[in-house]
Amino acid sequence: MDVPEAAAACSRVVDEVGGAVVADREFLDRVTLGVLARGHVLLEDVPGTGKTLSARSFATALGLEFSRIQFTPDLLPSDVTGTNVFDERDGSFAFSPGPVFANVVLADEINRAPPKTQAALLEAMEEGQVTVDGETHELPDPFYVIATQNPVESEGAFPLPEAQLDRFAIKTSIGYPDGEGEVELLRRRAGRAEQAPTVERVLDPDAVAALREVPETVRVDDDLLEYVAALARETREDRRVDAGVSPRGTQRLFETARAAAVLAGREFVTPDDVKRVAEPTLAHRLVLTPDAAVNDADERDVTADVLDRVAVPTVGAPEP
């Protein structure tokens, strides 16, 4: 699969999901970036905005096996990863896979579970495997987590550990629809008997695997590599930031920028690609100082200021 074919495939997936989810194109593109960049996506919004529907719709359109884990305060790590079950017939133990063994895993309301259970996903998200009782089990390939969380101010919500936030390539939100979008939501509901809309399969697992290889072919000039690194370093120098973007975050910015180029149908990355993905890729990785938090500073504003301060390189199309 080449870049134009990948861009066309992504467009078909987004169009199909957009027929079920009332959301702007930017949101749908950001979720798609996670698929392309081999990363995971965190959706933060109030209940009822369509986070769960979005995750399920993407899984269906991609033709991937889907699993949903409802995170609750009493959820145990073994409820996520699986456990060894005793077989009375031969006196042995056999591994019973948990719901994390799927291509697309919806970690619903992930910040309602205690940190120990949230941490059960860390190895899965980073290594594509889980370890139970000292035995390692490989997860399906492709493996993609879409996690949803309610705002921390919501009752019963725990803040996600910094290490887990760093595992998400993209953090974004749907937001409330505008007036026209809400009317369209009602119009679609009136046109069907079922409460939830349906989505048709667009791709299959082999096509998704091929799709995720395409960004590796996208060219990134040295000037842009320096630009990406400079953005990450600048977040560590900001006086409002206690902990800036990690080296893992720098790599994720590089990967999502290449994925953004694929969505645009280009075989090379431009500064605009980097700027377009900087906020959803970097903002959630920043840890603000206590003073900044008291003064209602926002990670997204810090990211925007960093983008303003770092000089943008002039990069043209590569020579044929």
N, C-alpha and C positions, 0 to 999 in steps of 0.2 A: 504494500500500500504506500503510495506517495503522498506528498503534502496536499495537493488539490483533492485527491480522493478522501483523505482524512478530514479535510475541511467540509467536504460535502456530506460525509457520514455524520459528523458532529452536528451539522445544520439540520439534518433530518431528525436526529435524536431530539434536539432542542425544540424543533417545530412540533414533534409528536407530544413531548411533555408539556409544551405550552398550550396544547389543546385541552389539557386537563387541569393544569395549575395556572391560576390567574396571578401572574408575576411578570415583572419587567424582564426584558431580554438580558440585561446585565446580570441579574441574579442567576438565570438559567445558564448563562455562559460561565459564570464563576463555578457553579457545581460541575459543569463539564470540564473545566480546567483541572479539577481534582482527578478526574478519570484519566485525562491525557497525561498529567504530570506524575502519575503513579503515586498520588498522595491521598490524603483523606480530608474530608470537609466537615466543618463544624457550623451548624446553623443555630443562631441564637435569636429567639423572638418570643413574644408572649404566646400563650396557648391559642389555638384556633386560627392561625394564619396560613397553615398549609405545609408545615415542615414535614410531617409524616407522609402526607400525600406526595410531596415532591420526591422524597427518597424512594418510595414504592414505585412511583411512575418512572423514575430514571432506571431502576432495576429492570422493570418490565421492558422499557424501550431498548435497553442494552442487551436484552435476552439472557440475563444472568440470574442465577439462583439467589433468592432473596430470603433474608432472615431478620426478624425483628426481636430485639431484646428490650423489654420494658424495665428501665432502671428504677428501683425503689429502695427505700432505706434498709430493708431487710434482705436485699439481694446479696448472695454470696459469690465469691470468685468462681467456685465450681459451677454455679448456675450459668456462668458465661462460657467458661472454657471446656466444661465437661469433667467427668470423674471416672475413676476405675470402679467397676461394678463386680461384685463377687458372683461367680457362676457356681451354683450348688452342684451342678452335674459332674464337674471334674475338679472342683475345689480351686479353680484359678480365678484370676482377676482379668477382666477385659475392659478396654477403654470405651466409654460411651461418650461420643462427641457432643459438645454443647452447641448452642445456637450460633456461636462465632464461626462455625465451620460452614460458611456460605460465601458466595462471590461478593455479594453486597450485603453488608450488615448494617441495619439501622439500630444505633444505640440511642434509644428514645429517652429523652429527659435524663441524659447521662449525669447531670449534676444533682440528681435527687438521691443518688447512691453514695455511700460513704467512700472516702478515698481508697481504701483497700480494695474495694470491688472495681472502682474506676481503674485502678492500677492493673487489674487483670487484663486489660486491653493493651497495655503498653508493649509487651513483647509481640503480641499479634500485629499491632500496627507498624512496628518498626522492623521486625524480622520475618513476618509472614509465617509464624509458628507459635505454638503454645507448649509449655512444659508442665506436665502434671505428674507428681510423684517421681520426679527425676527423669521422666521419659518425654522426649520431644516429639511433637506431632506437627507435620506440615499442614498448612492451611491451603484451601483451593487457590488456584491461580487463574484469573486475576482475583485479588482480594482488595476490597474497597469499603471503608467505613464512612458512613454518613451519620454523624452524631447530632442530636438536637439537644438544646438546653434552654431553659427559661432564664430570664435575667436573674442575676444573683440576688436582687432585691425581692424576688418572689418568695413566698412562704415555703419552707422546706427545701430550699435549694442550697447546695454546697458549692463553693468556688472550686473549679478544677485545679489540680496541682499544676505548677508551672511546667514540669516535665511532660505532662500529658498534653497541655496546650501546644507545646513545641512539636508534638507529633502531627498536628494538623497542618496540612499545606495551606488550606484556605479556611478563613472564618468569614461568614457573611450572614445576612439576614434577609428575609422576604419583605417585611414591613407590611403595613396596612395598604390595601389597594386604594387607588383614588376613586372618586365618585363614579367615573365611567367604568373602571374595573370592577367595582362592587355590583353595578348593574349588570355587567356581563356575567359575573358569577351567578347572579339570580337567573339570568336568561338561560344559561347552560343548565342550571338545576331544573328549570321548568321544562326543558326539552328532553328529559330522560326520566325513567321511572326509578332508577337506582339512586341512592343517596350519593355514592362516590362515582366519579367519572372513570371511564375505562381508557387504557392506553394500549396501543398495539406494539408488538415487537418489531424493532427496526433492524437491530444487529444480532449477532450470536457470539458466543464466547470466543471463538477463533478470530472473528472480526475485531472484537474488543482488544484481544491480545495483540493483534497486528496494529491496531490503532495506537496503542500505548508505546509502540516502538518508534513511531514516526517522529516525535519530538527529538529523538536522539540524532536524527539526520539534519536538524536545523542548525544553521551556521550562527555562531556568536563571535563577533570581532573582539580583538583584544581590548579595544577602547571600552566596549560594553562590559567586558569582564571586570575591568577596573572600576567602571561606574557602579556595577552591582556591589562590589566589595566596598567601595567608598560609602554607599548608602548604609550598609550594615555597620561600618565603623562609626559613622556619624551618629547613629542611634545610641552608641555607647558613650558619646561625648556630650549628649544633651543633658543639661543640668536637672531636668525634670525626671530623668530616667535612672533608676537604681541598677537595673540589669538590662542591657541592650540585646540586640539580635545575636543569637548564637551562631557558630559556624554552620550548624545544621540549617538554621534559618536562611543564611546566605545561599546555601545550595538550593533550598526550596524556592527562593526568589529566582535563581537562575533557571530552575526547571519549569516554574510556572510561566516565566517570560517566554521560554521556547514553546510551551503549550499555547500561549496567547498568539504567537506567530502562526502556529498551525491553524488555529481557529480563524485567523485572518487570511489564510491561504498563501502565506509567504514562507519561503525557505530560509529566511534570515531574520534575526531579531533586530528591532529598532528601539531607540530610547523610549518611544511611546509605549511599546509593549511592556517594558520594565515599569514605567510610571503607572500604567493601567493596573498592574497586578500588585504593586507595592503595598497599598493599604490592606487589602484582604490577606496578603501573605505575611506582612511584617507586624501589623499593629497588635495582634493578639499575643505576640511574643515579648512585648515590652513590659517590664515591671517598673512602675512609677515609684518615685520616692514618696514617703509619707506626706511631705509638705505639698507635693504636687497633687496627691489624692485629696487632701483637705481643701485645696483650692480648685477642686473639680476639673483638673486637667484631664484630657482625654487622649488615649493612645493614638487615635486616628488623627488628632490635631498635631501630635508630635511627629507622626509619619509625614503629614503634609508639610510641616515646617522643614523636615529633613530633605524632602524632595526639592523644596525651594532653595535650600542652602547649597546643595551639591551641584556642581557644574555639570551640564548635560553635554555629552560628547556629540560631535557631528559625524553621523554614520550614514553612508549612502548604500545603495544596493550593491552587492558584490559583483565583480566582473564575471561575465559568462565564461 
